[in-house]
Every structure is written in C-alpha cells, then in structure tokens.
C-alpha cells in the first residue's frame, strides 16, 4: 500500500516552492539600475540647461550648454559655455577628472579675457552661484561607476519617497575622488529609477540632497528633466532644468582641450 504524504510534509513542500527570491545586494541594485536605465553607461552627452537659484525666492537664473564625456574606468570631462544672462555670457568652464588622480578645473571669463585654473581650495565652492560645485553635478554619474574596490555598497531598509517605495543603497567611498564621507541613493522599487541622492560631509552630517523628477527615456537612457539640489546646511537650493539632450553623438576629444578654454572658445 502506497503511503500518502502527511499534511505537514505537503505544507513544507508547498512553502518551499513559494519562497521569495533572494533579496538583491546593494551592488546588485546599482547594477540593475544601470542595465534598465543606463544612468552611467553613456560615452558622451550634450544638453542645454537652465539653473534657477533660490533662497526663499528665486534669486538668479543662468543658461548654459553642456558637453560631457565619461569612461567608467577612465576620465570624466565636462565643458560648459554660459549663454545667459548678459553678465555671464561667454564664460567657459572645463573640468577634467581622471580616475584616481587629482582633477583640474579651468574657468574663462570674457571680462578677464583669460583662463585661470581653480586652486584646490576653490573647487568645492558654489559653482556660478548655484548650490553645488560642478563636481557635485558629475558625482551622480561617477559614484554609480564605482566598483567594490572603490566603494562599499550596503542595502538599507526599504523607504518611502513621496509615496514611492524605494530601495536605498549607501555608498561609502574608499577613495577621495569627492570630498564626502557617504552617499545614499534612492532607487524606485521596480522601475530602478534614481529619485534621490543624499550627500554627507566628512563629519557624517547630511550636507546636500539631489532630487530628480520628470524622467524621459532618451535613446536608451532614462533622463531626469529636472534636478533639485538643496544645500541642507544653508537652506538654499538650485533647480536644474535640461533640454535638447543627445547621447553618444560622437563628441570630439579635443572639445575638452585646455587650449580651447585658454583662448576663450
């Protein structure tokens, strides 16, 4: 006579078949976001931006065109030309950020008619009256390119952001590429869109937040059309609005030559 399995045994087998899949690690969350949305996988990007700086009210608006190149294991390059208002039109900014080496920042102003290289102490000052140095604009791309040798990625408990459940990943850098102690990245649960980045200073205090909105998929890349950057310690913020974004259009390497800034073009 064939023995029938006990009810307890059947329940054990059933519960085993319905067990949830293993949770992703912090590193796997970032990798999945890159595969789905390509945040840091492009080679070059061209866009136009409007920067609105606020204290309690709108204080200043500036317009610029931005050209970038990035290499996950190499250099990130940024060239900006300000196009308005009149008092900043023609100002140029070049940032060269090699992997694992000191970066360079150059600024050309029409009034001075020459370029100057920013000293180390000036690199983290507010950039053209906004709430972050341009190095902070780039960090959203760069920190997602870090591997386990460059940063520890830890998955924190799920959290809500404006009613959206998010997977939160804490990144603790092992290098000094940016002068901050920790970053917390908030990825949407399911869409893996990056909705928020928290930046902590070297004393472990929350310093700045970057909040993304109005995502659009441009070519193969999810692109936030607006980013609000808040300086938590000073109570100010800047809203970046971007438009006319193009990826991987074959930007020439000599776009980022220091000689172009020194000549004013």
VEXFIDREN-858685 format. One record per residue: z, x, y of N, C-alpha, C in turn. Coordinates in steps of 0.1 Angstrom, whole numbers. Example, Ala and Ser with C-alpha at 12.3 -4.5 7.8 and 13.67 -1.06 7.14 Angstrom:
+-------+-------+-------+-------+-------+-------+-------+-------+-------+
:  n_zz :  n_xx :  n_yy : ca_zz : ca_xx : ca_yy :  c_zz :  c_xx :  c_yy :
+-------+-------+-------+-------+-------+-------+-------+-------+-------+
:    78 :   132 :   -57 :    78 :   123 :   -45 :    78 :   132 :   -33 :
:    71 :   128 :   -22 :    71 :   137 :   -11 :    79 :   129 :     0 :
+-------+-------+-------+-------+-------+-------+-------+-------+-------+
***
This chain:
+-------+-------+-------+-------+-------+-------+-------+-------+-------+
:  n_zz :  n_xx :  n_yy : ca_zz : ca_xx : ca_yy :  c_zz :  c_xx :  c_yy :
+-------+-------+-------+-------+-------+-------+-------+-------+-------+
:     0 :     8 :   -12 :     0 :     0 :     0 :     0 :     9 :    12 :
:    -9 :     6 :    22 :   -10 :    14 :    34 :     1 :    10 :    44 :
:     8 :    20 :    49 :    19 :    18 :    58 :    13 :    15 :    72 :
:    18 :     5 :    79 :    13 :     2 :    92 :    22 :    10 :   102 :
:    16 :    16 :   112 :    24 :    23 :   122 :    34 :    15 :   129 :
:    46 :    20 :   131 :    56 :    13 :   138 :    53 :    10 :   152 :
:    59 :     0 :   158 :    57 :    -4 :   172 :    60 :     8 :   181 :
:    71 :    15 :   178 :    74 :    27 :   186 :    63 :    37 :   186 :
:    58 :    40 :   174 :    47 :    50 :   173 :    35 :    46 :   181 :
:    32 :    33 :   180 :    20 :    28 :   187 :    22 :    29 :   202 :
:    34 :    27 :   207 :    37 :    28 :   222 :    36 :    42 :   226 :
:    40 :    51 :   218 :    39 :    66 :   221 :    25 :    70 :   223 :
:    17 :    66 :   213 :     2 :    69 :   213 :    -4 :    63 :   225 :
:    -1 :    51 :   229 :    -7 :    44 :   240 :    -3 :    51 :   253 :
:     9 :    54 :   254 :    14 :    60 :   267 :     8 :    74 :   269 :
:     5 :    81 :   258 :    -1 :    94 :   259 :   -15 :    93 :   263 :
:   -23 :    82 :   259 :   -37 :    81 :   263 :   -38 :    77 :   277 :
:   -27 :    71 :   283 :   -28 :    66 :   297 :   -21 :    76 :   306 :
:   -17 :    87 :   302 :   -10 :    97 :   311 :   -20 :   101 :   322 :
:   -14 :   102 :   334 :   -23 :   106 :   346 :   -27 :   121 :   344 :
:   -39 :   123 :   351 :   -44 :   137 :   351 :   -34 :   146 :   358 :
:   -35 :   158 :   355 :   -26 :   168 :   362 :   -29 :   168 :   377 :
:   -18 :   169 :   385 :   -20 :   169 :   399 :   -27 :   182 :   403 :
:   -35 :   182 :   414 :   -41 :   193 :   419 :   -31 :   203 :   426 :
:   -34 :   216 :   426 :   -26 :   225 :   433 :   -30 :   225 :   447 :
:   -23 :   232 :   456 :   -27 :   233 :   470 :   -40 :   240 :   471 :
:   -43 :   251 :   464 :   -56 :   258 :   464 :   -67 :   248 :   460 :
:   -64 :   241 :   449 :   -75 :   232 :   444 :   -78 :   220 :   454 :
:   -68 :   216 :   462 :   -71 :   206 :   472 :   -81 :   212 :   482 :
:   -78 :   224 :   487 :   -87 :   230 :   497 :  -101 :   232 :   491 :
:  -102 :   237 :   478 :  -115 :   239 :   472 :  -122 :   226 :   470 :
:  -115 :   216 :   467 :  -122 :   203 :   465 :  -127 :   198 :   479 :
:  -120 :   200 :   489 :  -124 :   196 :   503 :  -137 :   203 :   507 :
:  -137 :   216 :   503 :  -149 :   224 :   506 :  -162 :   219 :   498 :
:  -160 :   215 :   486 :  -171 :   211 :   478 :  -176 :   197 :   482 :
:  -167 :   188 :   486 :  -170 :   175 :   491 :  -176 :   175 :   505 :
:  -170 :   183 :   514 :  -172 :   182 :   528 :  -177 :   194 :   535 :
:  -177 :   206 :   528 :  -183 :   218 :   534 :  -177 :   223 :   547 :
:  -164 :   221 :   549 :  -158 :   225 :   562 :  -161 :   239 :   566 :
:  -160 :   248 :   556 :  -161 :   263 :   560 :  -172 :   270 :   552 :
:  -182 :   262 :   547 :  -192 :   267 :   538 :  -206 :   270 :   545 :
:  -207 :   266 :   558 :  -219 :   268 :   565 :  -221 :   282 :   570 :
:  -233 :   286 :   573 :  -235 :   300 :   577 :  -236 :   301 :   593 :
:  -243 :   291 :   599 :  -243 :   291 :   614 :  -243 :   277 :   619 :
:  -239 :   276 :   631 :  -237 :   262 :   637 :  -240 :   263 :   652 :
:  -247 :   254 :   657 :  -250 :   253 :   672 :  -245 :   239 :   676 :
:  -239 :   238 :   687 :  -234 :   225 :   692 :  -232 :   226 :   707 :
:  -230 :   214 :   713 :  -226 :   213 :   727 :  -212 :   206 :   727 :
:  -203 :   210 :   736 :  -190 :   204 :   737 :  -186 :   201 :   751 :
:  -178 :   191 :   752 :  -171 :   187 :   765 :  -156 :   189 :   762 :
:  -149 :   196 :   771 :  -134 :   199 :   769 :  -127 :   191 :   780 :
:  -118 :   182 :   777 :  -111 :   174 :   786 :   -96 :   179 :   785 :
:   -90 :   185 :   796 :   -77 :   190 :   795 :   -67 :   180 :   802 :
:   -56 :   177 :   796 :   -46 :   167 :   801 :   -32 :   173 :   802 :
:   -25 :   169 :   812 :   -10 :   170 :   811 :    -6 :   155 :   808 :
:    -3 :   148 :   819 :    -1 :   133 :   816 :   -14 :   126 :   819 :
:   -22 :   131 :   828 :   -35 :   126 :   831 :   -46 :   136 :   830 :
:   -59 :   132 :   830 :   -70 :   142 :   829 :   -69 :   151 :   841 :
:   -69 :   164 :   838 :   -68 :   175 :   848 :   -82 :   182 :   851 :
:   -89 :   184 :   840 :  -102 :   192 :   842 :  -111 :   189 :   830 :
:  -124 :   189 :   833 :  -134 :   187 :   823 :  -144 :   199 :   824 :
:  -148 :   205 :   813 :  -157 :   216 :   812 :  -167 :   213 :   801 :
:  -180 :   218 :   803 :  -190 :   216 :   793 :  -195 :   230 :   789 :
:  -199 :   231 :   776 :  -204 :   244 :   771 :  -213 :   242 :   759 :
:  -221 :   252 :   757 :  -229 :   253 :   745 :  -223 :   263 :   736 :
:  -222 :   261 :   723 :  -215 :   270 :   714 :  -224 :   274 :   702 :
:  -225 :   286 :   699 :  -232 :   291 :   688 :  -223 :   300 :   679 :
:  -222 :   297 :   666 :  -213 :   304 :   657 :  -220 :   308 :   644 :
:  -215 :   319 :   639 :  -219 :   324 :   625 :  -206 :   326 :   618 :
:  -205 :   323 :   605 :  -194 :   326 :   597 :  -197 :   331 :   583 :
:  -190 :   340 :   578 :  -192 :   346 :   565 :  -178 :   346 :   558 :
:  -176 :   338 :   547 :  -163 :   337 :   541 :  -156 :   350 :   538 :
:  -164 :   360 :   535 :  -158 :   373 :   532 :  -161 :   384 :   543 :
:  -166 :   379 :   554 :  -170 :   389 :   565 :  -166 :   385 :   578 :
:  -175 :   384 :   588 :  -172 :   383 :   602 :  -175 :   368 :   607 :
:  -166 :   364 :   615 :  -169 :   351 :   623 :  -173 :   355 :   637 :
:  -184 :   349 :   642 :  -189 :   353 :   655 :  -190 :   340 :   663 :
:  -187 :   340 :   676 :  -188 :   329 :   684 :  -194 :   333 :   698 :
:  -204 :   326 :   703 :  -209 :   328 :   716 :  -209 :   315 :   723 :
:  -203 :   315 :   735 :  -203 :   303 :   743 :  -209 :   305 :   757 :
:  -216 :   295 :   762 :  -221 :   296 :   776 :  -216 :   283 :   783 :
:  -209 :   284 :   794 :  -204 :   272 :   801 :  -215 :   267 :   810 :
:  -217 :   254 :   809 :  -228 :   247 :   817 :  -223 :   238 :   827 :
:  -210 :   236 :   829 :  -205 :   228 :   840 :  -190 :   227 :   839 :
:  -183 :   224 :   851 :  -189 :   222 :   864 :  -194 :   235 :   871 :
:  -197 :   234 :   883 :  -204 :   245 :   890 :  -196 :   257 :   890 :
:  -182 :   256 :   892 :  -174 :   268 :   893 :  -173 :   277 :   881 :
:  -177 :   271 :   869 :  -177 :   279 :   857 :  -191 :   280 :   850 :
:  -201 :   274 :   856 :  -214 :   275 :   851 :  -219 :   290 :   850 :
:  -224 :   294 :   839 :  -229 :   307 :   837 :  -218 :   317 :   831 :
:  -206 :   312 :   830 :  -196 :   320 :   823 :  -199 :   321 :   808 :
:  -198 :   333 :   803 :  -201 :   336 :   789 :  -189 :   341 :   782 :
:  -188 :   338 :   769 :  -176 :   342 :   761 :  -181 :   346 :   747 :
:  -177 :   358 :   742 :  -181 :   363 :   729 :  -169 :   367 :   722 :
:  -168 :   362 :   709 :  -157 :   365 :   700 :  -162 :   371 :   687 :
:  -158 :   383 :   684 :  -162 :   389 :   671 :  -150 :   391 :   663 :
:  -149 :   385 :   652 :  -137 :   385 :   643 :  -140 :   390 :   629 :
:  -140 :   404 :   627 :  -142 :   409 :   614 :  -131 :   406 :   605 :
:  -134 :   405 :   592 :  -124 :   402 :   582 :  -115 :   414 :   581 :
:  -102 :   412 :   583 :   -92 :   423 :   581 :   -92 :   433 :   591 :
:   -99 :   431 :   602 :   -99 :   441 :   613 :   -96 :   435 :   626 :
:   -92 :   443 :   636 :   -90 :   437 :   650 :  -102 :   431 :   655 :
:  -100 :   419 :   662 :  -112 :   413 :   668 :  -115 :   417 :   682 :
:  -126 :   413 :   687 :  -130 :   416 :   701 :  -133 :   403 :   708 :
:  -129 :   402 :   721 :  -132 :   391 :   729 :  -138 :   396 :   742 :
:  -149 :   391 :   746 :  -156 :   395 :   758 :  -158 :   383 :   767 :
:  -156 :   384 :   780 :  -159 :   374 :   790 :  -167 :   379 :   801 :
:  -178 :   372 :   805 :  -186 :   375 :   816 :  -185 :   363 :   826 :
:  -183 :   366 :   839 :  -182 :   356 :   849 :  -193 :   360 :   860 :
:  -200 :   350 :   865 :  -210 :   353 :   875 :  -205 :   359 :   888 :
:  -192 :   355 :   891 :  -186 :   360 :   904 :  -184 :   375 :   903 :
:  -180 :   379 :   891 :  -177 :   394 :   889 :  -190 :   401 :   886 :
:  -200 :   394 :   880 :  -213 :   400 :   876 :  -211 :   411 :   866 :
:  -201 :   410 :   858 :  -199 :   420 :   848 :  -190 :   414 :   837 :
:  -191 :   420 :   825 :  -183 :   415 :   814 :  -170 :   424 :   813 :
:  -159 :   418 :   808 :  -147 :   425 :   805 :  -142 :   422 :   792 :
:  -137 :   431 :   785 :  -131 :   429 :   772 :  -117 :   425 :   774 :
:  -112 :   414 :   767 :   -99 :   410 :   769 :   -89 :   419 :   761 :
:   -78 :   423 :   768 :   -68 :   431 :   761 :   -61 :   422 :   750 :
:   -54 :   429 :   741 :   -47 :   422 :   730 :   -38 :   411 :   736 :
:   -31 :   415 :   747 :   -21 :   406 :   752 :   -27 :   393 :   758 :
:   -40 :   393 :   761 :   -46 :   381 :   768 :   -53 :   373 :   758 :
:   -54 :   377 :   745 :   -62 :   370 :   736 :   -57 :   356 :   732 :
:   -44 :   354 :   733 :   -38 :   341 :   729 :   -34 :   333 :   741 :
:   -39 :   337 :   752 :   -37 :   328 :   764 :   -46 :   316 :   763 :
:   -42 :   305 :   770 :   -51 :   293 :   770 :   -65 :   297 :   775 :
:   -74 :   291 :   767 :   -88 :   295 :   769 :   -95 :   286 :   780 :
:   -98 :   292 :   791 :  -105 :   284 :   802 :   -98 :   271 :   805 :
:   -84 :   272 :   806 :   -77 :   260 :   810 :   -75 :   250 :   799 :
:   -78 :   252 :   787 :   -76 :   243 :   776 :   -63 :   247 :   769 :
:   -59 :   239 :   758 :   -46 :   241 :   752 :   -46 :   250 :   740 :
:   -57 :   258 :   739 :   -57 :   268 :   728 :   -67 :   279 :   731 :
:   -64 :   291 :   727 :   -73 :   302 :   728 :   -85 :   298 :   718 :
:   -96 :   304 :   721 :  -108 :   301 :   712 :  -105 :   305 :   698 :
:   -97 :   315 :   696 :   -93 :   319 :   683 :   -87 :   308 :   675 :
:   -80 :   299 :   682 :   -74 :   287 :   675 :   -85 :   277 :   671 :
:   -96 :   276 :   679 :  -107 :   267 :   676 :  -113 :   272 :   662 :
:  -114 :   285 :   661 :  -120 :   291 :   649 :  -111 :   290 :   637 :
:   -98 :   290 :   639 :   -89 :   291 :   628 :   -91 :   280 :   618 :
:   -95 :   268 :   622 :   -97 :   257 :   613 :  -107 :   261 :   602 :
:  -117 :   268 :   606 :  -127 :   272 :   597 :  -122 :   284 :   589 :
:  -116 :   294 :   595 :  -112 :   306 :   589 :  -101 :   305 :   578 :
:   -91 :   297 :   582 :   -80 :   296 :   572 :   -84 :   289 :   559 :
:   -94 :   281 :   560 :   -99 :   274 :   547 :  -107 :   284 :   539 :
:  -111 :   295 :   544 :  -118 :   306 :   537 :  -109 :   316 :   530 :
:   -96 :   315 :   534 :   -87 :   325 :   528 :   -85 :   323 :   513 :
:   -84 :   334 :   505 :   -82 :   333 :   491 :   -67 :   336 :   488 :
:   -63 :   336 :   475 :   -49 :   338 :   472 :   -44 :   351 :   476 :
:   -52 :   361 :   478 :   -48 :   374 :   483 :   -45 :   374 :   498 :
:   -50 :   364 :   505 :   -48 :   364 :   519 :   -37 :   353 :   524 :
:   -35 :   343 :   516 :   -25 :   333 :   519 :   -20 :   326 :   507 :
:    -8 :   321 :   507 :    -2 :   313 :   497 :    -4 :   298 :   500 :
:   -10 :   291 :   491 :   -13 :   277 :   494 :    -3 :   268 :   485 :
:     5 :   260 :   492 :    15 :   252 :   485 :    13 :   237 :   487 :
:    12 :   229 :   477 :    10 :   215 :   478 :    24 :   209 :   481 :
:    25 :   201 :   493 :    37 :   195 :   497 :    36 :   180 :   492 :
:    47 :   172 :   494 :    47 :   158 :   490 :    37 :   151 :   499 :
:    30 :   140 :   493 :    21 :   132 :   500 :    27 :   126 :   512 :
:    19 :   125 :   523 :    25 :   119 :   535 :    15 :   109 :   541 :
:    19 :   101 :   550 :    11 :    91 :   557 :     7 :    97 :   571 :
:    -5 :    95 :   575 :   -10 :    98 :   588 :   -18 :    86 :   594 :
:   -12 :    79 :   603 :   -18 :    67 :   609 :   -22 :    57 :   598 :
:   -13 :    56 :   588 :   -16 :    46 :   577 :   -24 :    52 :   566 :
:   -29 :    64 :   567 :   -38 :    70 :   557 :   -29 :    79 :   548 :
:   -29 :    77 :   535 :   -22 :    87 :   526 :   -29 :   100 :   526 :
:   -22 :   111 :   527 :   -28 :   124 :   528 :   -21 :   134 :   519 :
:   -29 :   143 :   514 :   -23 :   155 :   506 :   -21 :   166 :   516 :
:    -9 :   171 :   516 :    -6 :   181 :   526 :    -5 :   195 :   520 :
:   -12 :   205 :   525 :   -12 :   218 :   519 :    -6 :   228 :   530 :
:     4 :   235 :   526 :    10 :   245 :   535 :     4 :   259 :   532 :
:    -2 :   265 :   542 :    -7 :   279 :   541 :     2 :   289 :   547 :
:     7 :   299 :   540 :    15 :   310 :   545 :     6 :   322 :   545 :
:     2 :   328 :   556 :    -7 :   339 :   556 :     0 :   352 :   551 :
:    -8 :   360 :   544 :    -3 :   373 :   540 :    -9 :   384 :   549 :
:   -18 :   380 :   559 :   -24 :   389 :   568 :   -20 :   385 :   582 :
:   -24 :   393 :   592 :   -21 :   389 :   606 :   -33 :   386 :   614 :
:   -43 :   379 :   607 :   -55 :   376 :   614 :   -53 :   367 :   626 :
:   -44 :   357 :   624 :   -40 :   349 :   636 :   -24 :   350 :   637 :
:   -20 :   349 :   650 :    -5 :   352 :   652 :     4 :   340 :   650 :
:     3 :   334 :   638 :    11 :   323 :   634 :    17 :   325 :   621 :
:    28 :   318 :   618 :    36 :   320 :   606 :    31 :   311 :   594 :
:    26 :   299 :   598 :    24 :   289 :   588 :    14 :   278 :   593 :
:     6 :   272 :   585 :    -3 :   261 :   588 :    -1 :   250 :   578 :
:    -1 :   238 :   582 :    -1 :   226 :   573 :   -14 :   218 :   575 :
:   -21 :   216 :   565 :   -34 :   210 :   565 :   -33 :   196 :   558 :
:   -37 :   185 :   565 :   -36 :   172 :   560 :   -49 :   167 :   556 :
:   -52 :   165 :   543 :   -64 :   161 :   538 :   -63 :   146 :   533 :
:   -73 :   138 :   536 :   -72 :   124 :   532 :   -72 :   123 :   516 :
:   -64 :   115 :   511 :   -63 :   113 :   496 :   -75 :   105 :   492 :
:   -84 :   112 :   485 :   -96 :   105 :   481 :  -109 :   110 :   488 :
:  -109 :   110 :   501 :  -121 :   115 :   508 :  -120 :   130 :   511 :
:  -108 :   136 :   510 :  -106 :   150 :   512 :  -111 :   155 :   526 :
:  -111 :   145 :   536 :  -114 :   149 :   549 :  -102 :   155 :   556 :
:  -104 :   165 :   564 :   -93 :   172 :   571 :   -90 :   164 :   584 :
:   -78 :   158 :   584 :   -75 :   149 :   595 :   -65 :   156 :   605 :
:   -58 :   166 :   601 :   -48 :   172 :   610 :   -44 :   186 :   605 :
:   -42 :   195 :   614 :   -37 :   208 :   612 :   -25 :   211 :   621 :
:   -14 :   215 :   615 :    -2 :   219 :   623 :    -1 :   234 :   622 :
:     2 :   240 :   634 :     3 :   254 :   636 :    17 :   258 :   640 :
:    24 :   267 :   633 :    37 :   271 :   635 :    38 :   285 :   640 :
:    46 :   287 :   650 :    47 :   300 :   656 :    55 :   310 :   647 :
:    56 :   322 :   652 :    62 :   333 :   644 :    77 :   330 :   641 :
:    83 :   321 :   649 :    97 :   317 :   647 :    98 :   305 :   638 :
:    87 :   300 :   633 :    87 :   289 :   624 :    88 :   275 :   631 :
:    86 :   275 :   644 :    86 :   262 :   652 :    72 :   257 :   653 :
:    71 :   243 :   653 :    58 :   237 :   655 :    53 :   240 :   669 :
:    41 :   246 :   669 :    35 :   251 :   682 :    24 :   242 :   687 :
:    14 :   240 :   678 :     2 :   232 :   682 :    -2 :   223 :   670 :
:    -8 :   212 :   674 :   -14 :   203 :   664 :   -29 :   201 :   667 :
:   -37 :   200 :   657 :   -51 :   197 :   659 :   -54 :   184 :   651 :
:   -58 :   174 :   657 :   -61 :   161 :   651 :   -75 :   157 :   652 :
:   -82 :   155 :   640 :   -96 :   152 :   640 :   -99 :   137 :   639 :
:  -110 :   133 :   645 :  -114 :   119 :   644 :  -129 :   117 :   644 :
:  -134 :   105 :   641 :  -148 :   102 :   641 :  -157 :   111 :   633 :
:  -154 :   112 :   621 :  -162 :   121 :   612 :  -176 :   115 :   610 :
:  -186 :   124 :   611 :  -200 :   121 :   607 :  -205 :   132 :   598 :
:  -214 :   128 :   588 :  -220 :   138 :   579 :  -233 :   142 :   586 :
:  -233 :   155 :   589 :  -245 :   161 :   595 :  -250 :   171 :   585 :
:  -263 :   169 :   580 :  -268 :   177 :   569 :  -258 :   175 :   557 :
:  -253 :   186 :   552 :  -244 :   185 :   541 :  -229 :   186 :   545 :
:  -226 :   185 :   558 :  -213 :   189 :   563 :  -206 :   178 :   571 :
:  -194 :   174 :   566 :  -186 :   165 :   573 :  -181 :   171 :   586 :
:  -184 :   164 :   598 :  -182 :   170 :   611 :  -174 :   160 :   619 :
:  -162 :   165 :   624 :  -154 :   156 :   633 :  -160 :   157 :   647 :
:  -163 :   145 :   652 :  -169 :   145 :   665 :  -159 :   147 :   677 :
:  -147 :   145 :   674 :  -136 :   147 :   684 :  -124 :   154 :   677 :
:  -119 :   163 :   685 :  -106 :   170 :   680 :   -97 :   171 :   692 :
:   -85 :   166 :   690 :   -74 :   166 :   700 :   -64 :   177 :   697 :
:   -63 :   187 :   706 :   -54 :   198 :   704 :   -42 :   197 :   713 :
:   -31 :   196 :   707 :   -18 :   194 :   715 :   -10 :   206 :   715 :
:    -5 :   211 :   726 :     5 :   222 :   727 :    18 :   215 :   727 :
:    25 :   214 :   716 :    37 :   207 :   714 :    48 :   212 :   723 :
:    49 :   225 :   725 :    60 :   231 :   733 :    58 :   229 :   748 :
:    46 :   226 :   752 :    44 :   224 :   767 :    40 :   210 :   770 :
:    37 :   202 :   760 :    35 :   188 :   763 :    21 :   185 :   769 :
:    11 :   194 :   767 :    -2 :   192 :   772 :   -12 :   191 :   760 :
:   -24 :   186 :   762 :   -34 :   185 :   752 :   -48 :   186 :   757 :
:   -57 :   190 :   749 :   -72 :   190 :   752 :   -80 :   183 :   742 :
:   -89 :   175 :   747 :   -98 :   167 :   738 :  -111 :   174 :   738 :
:  -116 :   178 :   726 :  -129 :   184 :   724 :  -139 :   174 :   718 :
:  -149 :   171 :   725 :  -160 :   162 :   721 :  -172 :   170 :   718 :
:  -178 :   169 :   706 :  -190 :   176 :   703 :  -202 :   167 :   701 :
:  -214 :   173 :   703 :  -226 :   165 :   702 :  -238 :   175 :   698 :
:  -249 :   170 :   694 :  -261 :   178 :   691 :  -258 :   189 :   682 :
:  -251 :   186 :   671 :  -247 :   197 :   662 :  -258 :   200 :   652 :
:  -261 :   212 :   649 :  -271 :   217 :   639 :  -265 :   228 :   631 :
:  -266 :   227 :   618 :  -261 :   237 :   609 :  -273 :   245 :   603 :
:  -270 :   258 :   600 :  -279 :   266 :   593 :  -293 :   266 :   598 :
:  -295 :   268 :   611 :  -308 :   267 :   617 :  -314 :   281 :   619 :
:  -308 :   291 :   613 :  -313 :   305 :   614 :  -310 :   312 :   627 :
:  -298 :   311 :   632 :  -294 :   318 :   644 :  -296 :   333 :   643 :
:  -303 :   340 :   652 :  -305 :   354 :   650 :  -291 :   362 :   652 :
:  -290 :   373 :   645 :  -278 :   380 :   646 :  -276 :   386 :   660 :
:  -287 :   389 :   667 :  -285 :   396 :   680 :  -280 :   386 :   691 :
:  -279 :   373 :   687 :  -272 :   364 :   696 :  -258 :   368 :   700 :
:  -252 :   375 :   691 :  -238 :   379 :   692 :  -237 :   394 :   696 :
:  -247 :   400 :   702 :  -246 :   414 :   706 :  -238 :   415 :   719 :
:  -229 :   424 :   720 :  -221 :   426 :   732 :  -230 :   429 :   744 :
:  -241 :   435 :   742 :  -250 :   438 :   753 :  -255 :   425 :   760 :
:  -256 :   414 :   753 :  -260 :   401 :   759 :  -250 :   396 :   769 :
:  -237 :   398 :   766 :  -226 :   394 :   775 :  -226 :   403 :   787 :
:  -227 :   416 :   784 :  -226 :   426 :   795 :  -237 :   424 :   805 :
:  -249 :   419 :   801 :  -260 :   416 :   810 :  -259 :   403 :   816 :
:  -250 :   394 :   811 :  -249 :   381 :   817 :  -258 :   371 :   811 :
:  -263 :   373 :   799 :  -272 :   364 :   792 :  -272 :   366 :   777 :
+-------+-------+-------+-------+-------+-------+-------+-------+-------+
***
